């Protein structure tokens, strides 16, 4: 099984191999199919685009991909060292990315109480339980941006003179559309209603 495409950066190959190791094998009549051979690079690119959209560095996409893959594979937390190994990033780069993801409320760290020996206990990281999927992150970000737009509209309306009723009407229409979009985004997904 190979991830490495011609011209692919070795970091992406290592990450690709890690992600593939976390995916379950498909079985058909007792034999393993080749579904695991699927190139994982598109998944990494998906997470890189997602984090850029969220306003985070592109490098944090690789860490997010690894953390979500681990969540679905084992549900275990990962150490700084494991994340650095999976992404081929330096420990200092992983630390910086984790601090961004923690500040954004996406990732949480917890001290490893099972660690024995001397020295400082390591921190294990995972995606927060309140963040079920990347789609949730996108919706939450969209809601935040829409609320900010409503605030901006209110400021603009306060600064308008009474001479601009057509502008005021336009801003009121925009406000109604934004409120409708927020309401739509705030509804629970249909899949959660079926449970």
Secondary structure as the mmCIF struct_conf table of DSSP 4:
data_model
#
loop_
_struct_conf.conf_type_id
_struct_conf.id
_struct_conf.beg_label_comp_id
_struct_conf.beg_label_asym_id
_struct_conf.beg_label_seq_id
_struct_conf.end_label_comp_id
_struct_conf.end_label_asym_id
_struct_conf.end_label_seq_id
TURN_TY1_P TURN_TY1_P1 UNK A 6 UNK A 7
HELX_RH_AL_P HELX_RH_AL_P1 UNK A 10 UNK A 22
BEND BEND1 UNK A 23 UNK A 23
HELX_LH_PP_P HELX_LH_PP_P1 UNK A 24 UNK A 26
STRN STRN1 UNK A 27 UNK A 28
TURN_TY1_P TURN_TY1_P2 UNK A 29 UNK A 30
STRN STRN2 UNK A 31 UNK A 32
HELX_RH_3T_P HELX_RH_3T_P1 UNK A 34 UNK A 37
BEND BEND2 UNK A 38 UNK A 38
HELX_RH_AL_P HELX_RH_AL_P2 UNK A 41 UNK A 53
TURN_TY1_P TURN_TY1_P3 UNK A 54 UNK A 55
TURN_TY1_P TURN_TY1_P4 UNK A 58 UNK A 58
HELX_RH_AL_P HELX_RH_AL_P3 UNK A 59 UNK A 73
TURN_TY1_P TURN_TY1_P5 UNK A 74 UNK A 74
STRN STRN3 UNK A 78 UNK A 79
HELX_RH_AL_P HELX_RH_AL_P4 UNK A 80 UNK A 87
TURN_TY1_P TURN_TY1_P6 UNK A 88 UNK A 88
HELX_RH_AL_P HELX_RH_AL_P5 UNK A 91 UNK A 103
TURN_TY1_P TURN_TY1_P7 UNK A 104 UNK A 105
BEND BEND3 UNK A 106 UNK A 106
STRN STRN4 UNK A 107 UNK A 111
TURN_TY1_P TURN_TY1_P8 UNK A 113 UNK A 114
BEND BEND4 UNK A 117 UNK A 119
HELX_LH_PP_P HELX_LH_PP_P2 UNK A 120 UNK A 122
STRN STRN5 UNK A 123 UNK A 127
TURN_TY1_P TURN_TY1_P9 UNK A 129 UNK A 130
HELX_RH_AL_P HELX_RH_AL_P6 UNK A 134 UNK A 159
BEND BEND5 UNK A 160 UNK A 160
TURN_TY1_P TURN_TY1_P10 UNK A 162 UNK A 163
HELX_RH_AL_P HELX_RH_AL_P7 UNK A 165 UNK A 186
BEND BEND6 UNK A 187 UNK A 187
HELX_LH_PP_P HELX_LH_PP_P3 UNK A 188 UNK A 189
HELX_RH_AL_P HELX_RH_AL_P8 UNK A 190 UNK A 193
#
